[in-house]
Amino acid sequence: MTTLAHTFHIPVMGTGHSIDTPIRVAPFGIDSVISIVDDLLVERIRKYYAGEYDLPFESIPRNAEDGRARRITAYLNTVDEIVRHKFEALCNEPFFSENDKAKYFEMLPDASTLKNAWEQLKAMSPSVDREALEQNLTSMMSPGAIDVNIMTKLDRLLNGSGGKPMSVEFSDANAAFRGFAMSTVRGSVVLSAGFNPRLFAYMGEFRDFYRDAAGELKKKIILKVSDFRSALIQGKFLAKKGLEISEFRIESGLNCGGHAFASEGQLLPFILREFHEKKDQLSSTFQPLIDSFYESMGWDYPESARKEVPLVTVQGGIGTAGENDRMLREYGMDRTGWGTPFLLVPEATPVDAPTLELLKNAGEDDLYLSGASPLGIPFNNVRNSGAHKWIEERSSKGKPGSPCPKGFLQFNTEFTEEPICTASSEYQVLKLSEIDRAGLDEAERRKRRGEVLEKSCLCDHLGNGSLIALGIIREGRGPQAICPGPNLAWFNRTYSLREMVDHIYGRGPSLVPAHRPHMYAKEMAMYVDYIAQQITITDPDDPKGMKRIRTLRDNLVESMDYCEEIAAGKAYGDENLASLAEAVRTERVRLEALFSSEPALA
């Protein structure tokens, strides 16, 4: 089993804001995730980095055969080559100098065996033994993983040149997966946004996702999950095909960046406790299914691999070293994910200057769950982004919506036979006309028009910030969208990579104020807000809808009870448990008021 250099990773952040993060941080042993949704964006980034590192570049046209997969493969190969080159150069640097090699060791967690050996080395006098230890330490260094993210819900099946649907291997998700599978990268694919049987079935066609004779997996699968039940269901489906989940990545339903997939009212600590209590079930449930598949294929399952168990990690809203420690020590998580704070670390993420300034100054009220996503899924957003201003300006000029240059989110067939995107001008003109003809009162008319006009062209706008930051396009040529989580409100300047890593590990002064509310407190308030919104949009005469809202409440109350227990316990480091106790009191009152004011729920 690979030994992890760090106890945190940097998750995917939109299509563009972690697009080159491995190039920036993998040489220092830090794992990070690239989105491969937008193959057109990765082609432009590949051209840029080929020029920066004097690598050969041959464009893969948009209409090229299997172009999507080929563009993704070509970009990942480029990233892999650059990371290898940078890591090799770093390893070749001398010890006992202020250089990147020293930075590599300095940033390691204090409990790291490798860091302890490095501290030992620094205390040694010049000798044969010291030279031997230098060589040994260098050989033990490893780069961070180059992982990729596929949002499984984004899986269009396009028509070919004759107008007939192409075969399933050319669907968006399958082609993206093939692009990763055919690359030289030895990393993991992170599957997010739920169960996709077509993609999951297709994954079994690639031998690199199965054990070799030495028991190694050349490529691995990480499953992003919202609860233990979904982990079992999806894990079983893949295990029946002999595919192993190397890591279950738990994410807060609402207190995260990007799209937000609310749980049924269970808060993150409640979900973590179940994983902690049932972690052993993951291996015991899946391994017999995996063994049966290998036997059916006439393959031997390597005995050495039986010692490995799936990692379980967590991300979403973690903001202090104390909260990080609770994840690792209280719930036995193998690692944590830190995304949003790294948007303020230029060494790690490509964020354009105006958006970076916006993020530095964003307060709690500026960060909100929006309806901007054409998928109809709540989307964490920041007010006054370049994309927001662009949308408002077009709307004021009577030009609602956006051109649809990429079409990854074309799923709506309300007005057309062929799917179109709800952020597109084509859809919004038709929808706004329908609303205007509906005879609604002015308040309802404005509300519905606002919901239509809020949609943003995420395919294009989420990638523009990286293009601007790298100087590929000028600032005015691309509206910039970004999707930070609420945690950003407490980080108010740019930080060096070392500063942020030290913050995660609790080395030195905290980067956030002591009064910052606990991550559980923020999540709890967001779920009460979510239930309030669900009450507003659910017909009181809909028994199923009312039953679901009651279920949300009951589960949230149970989670609140557990949070009350946590708040009464001992804090880990700089955890603000007082804010959690206050949140339980405040949010209980809010929740009770919501239900007492709605006769159908009282």
C-alpha positions in Angstrom: 0.0 0.0 0.0 1.3 3.5 -0.9 2.3 5.5 2.1 0.7 9.0 2.0 3.1 11.9 2.4 0.4 14.2 3.7 -2.8 13.7 5.7 -4.8 16.1 3.5 -5.6 16.4 -0.2 -6.8 19.2 -2.4 -10.2 18.3 -4.0 -11.5 19.3 -7.4 -12.6 23.0 -7.6 -14.8 23.6 -10.6 -13.6 22.9 -14.1 -10.7 25.4 -14.0 -9.5 26.3 -10.6 -7.6 23.0 -9.9 -6.9 22.4 -13.6 -3.2 22.6 -13.1 -2.9 22.2 -9.4 -0.9 18.9 -9.6 1.8 20.8 -11.6 2.0 23.2 -8.8 1.8 21.0 -5.7 2.5 17.3 -6.7 6.3 17.9 -6.6 5.8 18.6 -2.9 4.0 15.3 -2.3 0.5 16.8 -2.2 -2.3 15.0 -3.9 -4.9 17.0 -5.9 -7.7 16.6 -8.3 -8.3 17.9 -11.9 -11.7 18.1 -13.4 -11.8 16.5 -16.8 -15.4 17.5 -17.7 -14.2 20.2 -20.1 -11.9 18.6 -22.7 -11.9 21.9 -24.7 -10.4 23.7 -21.7 -7.8 21.1 -21.0 -6.7 21.4 -24.7 -6.0 25.1 -24.2 -4.2 24.5 -21.0 -2.1 21.8 -22.6 -1.0 24.1 -25.3 0.0 26.7 -22.7 2.1 24.3 -20.7 3.6 22.7 -23.8 5.0 26.1 -24.6 6.1 26.8 -21.0 8.1 23.5 -20.9 9.2 23.3 -24.5 7.1 20.1 -25.1 5.8 19.0 -28.5 2.2 20.1 -29.2 -0.1 19.0 -31.9 -3.7 20.3 -31.7 -6.5 17.8 -31.5 -9.4 19.4 -33.4 -12.9 19.6 -31.9 -14.2 17.3 -34.6 -11.4 14.8 -34.4 -12.4 11.1 -34.1 -12.6 10.3 -30.4 -11.4 13.8 -29.8 -12.7 14.2 -26.2 -10.9 11.1 -24.9 -7.7 12.0 -26.9 -7.6 15.6 -25.6 -8.0 14.4 -22.0 -5.3 11.7 -22.5 -2.9 14.2 -24.1 -3.4 16.8 -21.3 -2.9 14.2 -18.5 0.2 12.9 -20.2 1.6 16.4 -20.3 0.8 17.0 -16.7 2.4 13.7 -15.8 5.6 14.6 -17.7 5.9 18.0 -16.2 5.3 16.7 -12.6 7.9 14.0 -13.2 10.4 16.6 -14.5 9.8 19.0 -11.6 9.9 16.2 -9.0 13.2 14.8 -10.3 14.7 18.3 -10.3 13.5 18.8 -6.7 15.0 15.4 -5.6 18.3 16.3 -7.2 18.6 19.5 -5.1 21.1 19.3 -2.2 20.2 18.9 1.4 21.1 21.7 3.9 20.0 24.5 1.6 17.0 26.8 1.5 15.4 25.2 -1.6 12.4 23.3 -2.7 13.7 20.0 -1.3 13.9 21.6 2.1 10.4 22.9 1.6 9.2 19.4 0.7 10.4 18.1 4.1 9.4 21.1 6.1 5.8 20.9 5.0 5.4 17.2 5.9 3.2 16.5 9.0 5.3 16.4 12.2 4.4 12.8 12.9 5.7 11.7 9.5 8.5 9.1 9.7 10.1 10.8 6.7 10.1 14.1 8.4 11.5 12.7 11.6 14.4 11.1 9.6 15.0 14.5 8.0 15.2 16.1 11.4 17.7 13.4 12.4 19.7 14.1 9.3 20.0 17.9 10.1 21.5 17.0 13.4 24.2 14.8 12.0 27.8 15.9 11.2 29.2 15.2 7.8 30.0 11.5 7.5 29.5 8.4 5.5 26.4 7.6 7.6 24.9 11.0 6.8 25.5 10.6 3.1 23.8 7.2 3.3 20.8 8.7 5.1 20.6 11.5 2.5 20.4 8.9 -0.3 17.8 6.9 1.7 15.6 9.9 2.3 15.7 11.0 -1.3 14.7 7.5 -2.4 11.7 7.6 0.0 10.4 10.9 -1.4 7.3 10.6 -3.7 5.3 13.1 -5.7 1.6 13.8 -5.0 -1.0 12.0 -7.0 -2.5 13.4 -10.2 -6.2 12.5 -9.7 -9.1 13.3 -11.9 -12.8 14.0 -11.3 -15.7 12.9 -13.4 -19.1 14.2 -12.4 -21.1 11.2 -13.4 -24.4 13.0 -14.0 -22.8 14.8 -17.0 -23.1 12.1 -19.5 -24.5 13.3 -22.8 -24.8 10.8 -25.7 -24.2 12.8 -28.8 -25.3 12.2 -32.4 -22.8 11.2 -35.1 -22.3 12.8 -38.5 -25.4 11.0 -39.8 -27.6 12.2 -37.1 -27.8 8.9 -35.3 -26.8 8.5 -31.6 -23.2 7.4 -31.2 -22.3 4.2 -29.4 -22.2 4.4 -25.6 -18.4 4.5 -25.3 -18.6 8.0 -26.8 -20.9 9.4 -24.1 -19.3 12.3 -22.2 -18.6 10.3 -19.0 -17.3 7.2 -20.8 -15.1 9.2 -23.1 -13.7 11.2 -20.2 -13.0 8.0 -18.3 -11.3 6.5 -21.3 -9.1 9.6 -21.6 -7.9 9.0 -18.1 -7.6 5.2 -18.5 -5.4 5.6 -21.6 -3.1 8.2 -20.0 0.3 7.5 -18.4 -0.9 8.9 -15.1 -0.9 6.4 -12.1 -3.6 8.2 -10.1 -7.2 7.8 -9.2 -10.5 8.7 -10.8 -12.9 10.4 -8.4 -16.5 9.6 -9.3 -18.9 12.2 -8.0 -22.6 13.1 -8.2 -24.1 9.7 -7.8 -24.6 6.4 -9.5 -24.2 6.0 -13.3 -24.8 2.4 -14.4 -23.6 3.0 -17.9 -20.3 4.5 -16.8 -19.8 1.9 -14.0 -20.3 -0.9 -16.4 -17.9 0.6 -18.9 -15.1 0.9 -16.4 -14.5 -2.9 -16.3 -13.1 -2.8 -19.9 -9.8 -1.4 -18.7 -7.2 -3.8 -17.2 -5.3 -1.1 -15.3 -8.2 -1.0 -12.8 -7.6 -4.6 -11.8 -4.7 -6.1 -9.8 -1.6 -7.2 -11.6 0.5 -10.2 -10.5 2.4 -8.1 -7.9 -0.9 -7.0 -6.4 -0.7 -3.4 -7.7 -3.4 -1.3 -9.2 -2.0 1.0 -11.9 -5.2 3.2 -11.7 -7.6 3.5 -8.8 -11.2 4.4 -8.1 -12.3 7.0 -5.5 -16.0 7.2 -4.8 -17.4 10.5 -3.4 -20.3 9.6 -1.2 -22.9 11.3 1.0 -23.6 8.5 3.4 -22.8 4.9 4.3 -25.7 3.4 2.4 -24.7 4.9 -0.9 -21.1 3.7 -0.3 -22.4 0.1 0.1 -24.8 0.3 -2.9 -22.2 1.7 -5.4 -19.4 -0.3 -3.9 -21.3 -3.6 -4.4 -22.1 -2.7 -8.0 -18.5 -2.2 -8.8 -17.3 -5.1 -6.7 -19.4 -7.5 -8.8 -17.3 -6.4 -11.7 -14.2 -7.0 -9.7 -13.5 -3.3 -9.4 -12.2 -2.1 -6.0 -12.9 1.2 -4.3 -9.5 2.5 -3.0 -11.1 5.4 -1.2 -14.5 6.5 0.0 -14.5 10.3 0.0 -17.3 11.7 2.3 -18.4 15.2 1.6 -20.7 17.5 3.6 -24.0 17.8 1.7 -24.2 21.6 1.8 -21.1 23.0 3.5 -18.8 22.5 0.5 -17.8 24.2 -2.7 -19.5 23.7 -6.1 -22.7 21.7 -6.4 -24.4 20.8 -3.1 -26.1 17.5 -2.7 -28.1 17.7 0.5 -28.5 14.6 2.6 -31.8 13.6 4.1 -31.1 15.9 7.1 -28.1 14.0 8.5 -25.3 16.3 9.5 -21.7 15.4 8.7 -20.7 14.2 12.2 -23.7 11.8 12.3 -22.6 10.3 9.0 -18.9 10.1 10.1 -19.9 8.2 13.2 -21.7 5.6 11.1 -18.7 5.2 8.8 -16.4 4.9 11.8 -18.6 2.2 13.4 -19.1 0.2 10.3 -15.8 0.8 8.4 -14.9 -2.9 8.6 -18.1 -3.8 6.6 -16.7 -2.1 3.5 -13.9 -4.7 3.0 -15.9 -7.7 4.3 -18.9 -6.9 2.0 -16.9 -6.2 -1.2 -14.0 -8.7 -1.1 -16.1 -11.9 -1.6 -17.7 -10.3 -4.7 -14.3 -9.2 -6.0 -12.9 -12.8 -5.4 -15.9 -14.3 -7.4 -15.2 -12.0 -10.3 -11.5 -12.8 -10.4 -12.3 -16.5 -10.3 -14.8 -16.2 -13.1 -12.1 -14.5 -15.2 -9.5 -17.2 -14.4 -7.4 -14.6 -12.6 -5.6 -15.1 -9.3 -6.3 -12.4 -6.7 -2.9 -11.6 -5.1 -2.8 -12.5 -1.5 -0.6 -9.5 -0.7 -3.5 -7.2 -1.7 -5.8 -8.6 1.0 -4.1 -6.6 3.6 -5.3 -3.4 1.9 -8.6 -1.8 3.0 -10.4 1.2 1.4 -9.3 4.6 2.8 -12.1 6.7 4.2 -11.6 10.4 4.0 -13.8 13.5 4.5 -14.0 17.0 3.1 -16.3 20.0 3.2 -16.0 23.1 5.5 -13.0 22.1 7.5 -11.3 25.3 8.5 -9.0 24.9 11.6 -6.4 22.4 12.7 -8.7 21.4 15.6 -11.5 20.5 13.3 -9.0 18.6 11.1 -7.7 16.7 14.1 -11.3 15.7 15.1 -11.8 14.2 11.7 -8.6 12.1 12.0 -8.7 11.2 15.7 -12.3 11.1 16.6 -13.6 9.4 13.5 -10.5 7.6 12.3 -10.5 9.3 8.9 -7.4 8.4 6.9 -7.2 11.9 5.4 -9.1 15.2 5.0 -9.8 17.4 2.0 -9.2 21.1 2.0 -10.5 22.9 -1.1 -11.9 26.4 -0.8 -9.0 27.8 1.4 -6.6 26.9 -1.4 -8.4 29.3 -3.8 -6.4 32.0 -1.9 -3.1 30.2 -2.4 -1.7 31.3 -5.8 1.0 28.6 -5.6 -1.7 26.0 -5.7 -4.6 27.3 -7.9 -4.9 29.5 -11.0 -7.4 32.2 -10.0 -7.5 35.5 -11.9 -6.7 38.7 -10.1 -10.2 40.3 -10.0 -11.7 37.1 -8.7 -8.9 36.6 -6.2 -9.6 40.1 -4.9 -13.3 39.3 -4.7 -12.6 36.2 -2.7 -10.3 37.9 -0.2 -13.0 40.4 0.6 -16.0 38.1 0.6 -18.0 37.9 3.9 -20.6 35.4 5.1 -23.4 37.2 3.3 -21.5 37.2 0.0 -21.3 33.4 -0.1 -24.5 31.6 -0.7 -26.3 28.6 -2.2 -27.5 29.7 -5.6 -29.7 28.5 -8.4 -27.0 29.3 -10.9 -26.5 25.7 -12.1 -28.3 24.6 -15.2 -28.5 21.1 -13.6 -31.1 22.4 -11.1 -28.8 21.5 -8.2 -28.0 24.0 -5.5 -24.6 25.6 -6.3 -22.3 27.3 -3.9 -21.5 30.8 -5.3 -20.1 34.2 -4.5 -21.9 37.5 -5.2 -20.6 40.0 -7.8 -18.5 37.5 -9.7 -17.5 38.4 -13.3 -20.1 35.9 -14.5 -22.8 37.4 -12.3 -22.1 40.9 -13.7 -22.0 39.7 -17.2 -25.4 38.0 -16.9 -27.0 41.1 -15.4 -25.6 43.3 -18.2 -26.9 41.0 -20.9 -30.3 40.8 -19.3 -30.5 44.6 -19.0 -29.9 44.9 -22.7 -32.6 42.4 -23.6 -30.2 39.6 -24.3 -30.9 36.9 -21.7 -28.8 33.8 -21.4 -25.6 32.8 -22.9 -24.3 31.4 -26.2 -23.8 27.7 -25.7 -20.2 27.1 -26.9 -19.6 23.7 -25.3 -22.9 22.1 -24.5 -21.9 19.9 -21.6 -25.1 20.8 -19.7 -27.6 20.3 -22.5 -30.4 18.3 -20.9 -33.6 20.3 -21.2 -36.3 19.3 -23.8 -39.1 21.5 -22.5 -39.3 23.5 -25.8 -37.1 21.5 -28.2 -36.7 18.0 -29.4 -32.9 18.1 -29.1 -31.7 18.9 -25.5 -30.6 22.5 -24.8 -29.1 24.1 -21.7 -31.3 26.2 -19.4 -28.5 28.9 -19.2 -28.6 29.3 -23.0 -30.1 32.2 -24.8 -32.2 29.8 -26.8 -33.9 28.4 -23.7 -34.2 31.6 -21.8 -35.9 33.5 -24.6 -38.5 30.7 -24.9 -39.0 30.4 -21.1 -39.3 34.1 -20.4 -41.9 34.4 -23.2 -43.9 31.6 -21.6 -43.7 33.3 -18.2 -44.8 36.6 -19.6 -47.9 34.9 -21.3 -48.9 33.0 -18.1 -51.0 35.8 -16.6 -49.1 35.8 -13.3 -49.3 38.6 -10.8 -46.2 40.9 -11.0 -44.5 39.5 -7.9 -44.7 35.9 -9.1 -43.7 36.9 -12.6 -40.6 38.7 -11.3 -39.7 35.7 -9.1 -40.0 33.2 -12.0 -38.0 35.4 -14.4 -35.3 35.8 -11.8 -35.0 32.0 -11.4 -34.5 31.7 -15.2 -32.1 34.6 -15.5 -29.9 33.3 -12.6 -28.6 30.4 -14.6 -25.0 30.7 -15.5 -23.0 29.1 -18.3 -20.9 27.0 -16.0 -19.3 25.0 -18.8 -17.5 28.1 -20.0 -17.4 30.5 -17.1 -15.9 28.2 -14.6 -12.9 27.7 -16.8 -12.3 31.4 -17.7 -10.6 32.3 -14.5 -7.7 29.8 -15.1 -7.3 31.0 -18.7 -7.0 34.6 -17.5 -4.7 33.8 -14.6 -2.4 32.0 -17.0 -2.5 34.8 -19.5 -4.2 32.7 -22.2 -7.0 35.2 -22.6 -7.4 38.8 -21.6 -9.5 39.6 -18.6 -12.4 41.2 -20.5 -12.7 38.2 -22.9 -14.3 35.7 -20.5 -16.8 36.1 -17.6 -15.4 34.3 -14.5 -17.5 32.1 -12.3 -16.1 30.4 -9.2 -17.7 28.1 -6.6 -16.2 28.5 -3.1 -17.7 27.0 0.0 -19.0 29.2 2.9 -15.7 28.5 4.7 -14.0 31.1 2.5 -15.5 33.9 4.6 -12.9 33.4 7.3 -9.9 33.5 5.1 -9.2 37.1 4.0 -5.9 37.4 2.2 -3.6 35.4 -0.1 -1.4 32.8 1.5 1.7 30.9 0.7 1.5 27.2 0.2 3.6 26.7 3.3 1.3 29.0 5.4 -1.8 27.0 4.4 -0.1 23.6 5.0 1.1 24.8 8.4 -2.4 26.0 9.2 -3.8 22.6 8.5 -1.3 20.9 10.7 -1.7 23.5 13.5 1.8 24.9 13.2 2.0 28.5 14.2 -0.9 31.0 14.6 -4.2 30.1 13.1 -5.1 31.8 9.8 -8.7 32.3 10.9 -10.1 34.2 14.0 -10.9 32.3 17.1 -14.6 33.4 16.9 -15.1 31.6 13.6 -18.1 29.3 14.0 -17.4 25.5 14.1 -17.9 23.8 10.8 -20.7 21.7 12.3 -22.5 24.9 13.4 -22.3 26.3 9.8 -23.6 23.1 8.3 -26.5 23.0 10.8 -27.6 26.5 9.9 -27.4 25.6 6.2 -29.7 22.6 6.7 -32.3 24.7 8.5 -32.2 27.2 5.6 -32.5 24.2 3.2 -35.6 22.9 5.0 -37.1 26.4 5.0 -36.6 26.5 1.2 -38.1 23.0 0.8 -41.2 24.1 2.7 -41.6 27.1 0.4 -41.4 25.1 -2.8 -43.4 22.0 -1.7 -47.2 21.9 -2.2 -48.9 21.4 1.2 -51.3 19.0 -0.4 -48.5 16.8 -1.6 -48.3 14.0 1.0 -45.0 12.6 -0.3 -43.4 16.0 -0.2 -44.7 16.7 3.3 -43.4 13.3 4.5 -39.9 14.0 3.1 -39.8 17.4 4.9 -40.7 15.7 8.2 -38.0 13.1 7.5 -35.5 15.9 7.0 -36.6 17.5 10.3 -36.4 14.2 12.2 -33.0 13.4 10.9 -31.7 16.9 11.6 -33.0 16.8 15.2 -31.2 13.6 15.7 -28.0 15.1 14.3 -28.5 18.1 16.6 -28.7 15.9 19.6 -25.4 14.3 18.6 -23.9 17.8 18.1 -25.0 18.8 21.5 -23.0 15.8 22.9 -20.0 16.9 20.9 -20.3 20.5 22.2 -20.3 19.3 25.8 -17.1 17.3 25.2 -13.4 18.3 25.0 -12.2 20.4 22.1 -9.5 19.4 19.7 -7.0 22.2 19.7 -8.6 25.4 18.4 -12.1 24.1 17.8 -14.8 26.6 18.7 -17.2 24.2 20.5 -18.9 27.1 22.2 -20.3 28.2 18.8 -21.6 24.7 18.2 -23.5 24.7 21.5 -25.0 28.1 20.6 -25.9 26.9 17.2 -27.8 23.9 18.5 -29.9 26.2 20.7 -30.5 28.7 18.0 -31.2 26.3 15.2 -33.6 24.2 17.3 -35.7 27.3 17.8 -35.6 28.2 14.1 -36.6 24.7 13.1 -39.5 24.5 15.5 -40.8 27.9 14.2 -40.7 26.7 10.6 -42.9 23.7 11.4 -45.3 25.5 13.7 -46.0 28.1 11.1 -47.0 25.6 8.4 -50.4 24.0 9.2 -49.6 21.0 6.9 -46.6 20.2 9.0 -47.7 21.2 12.5 
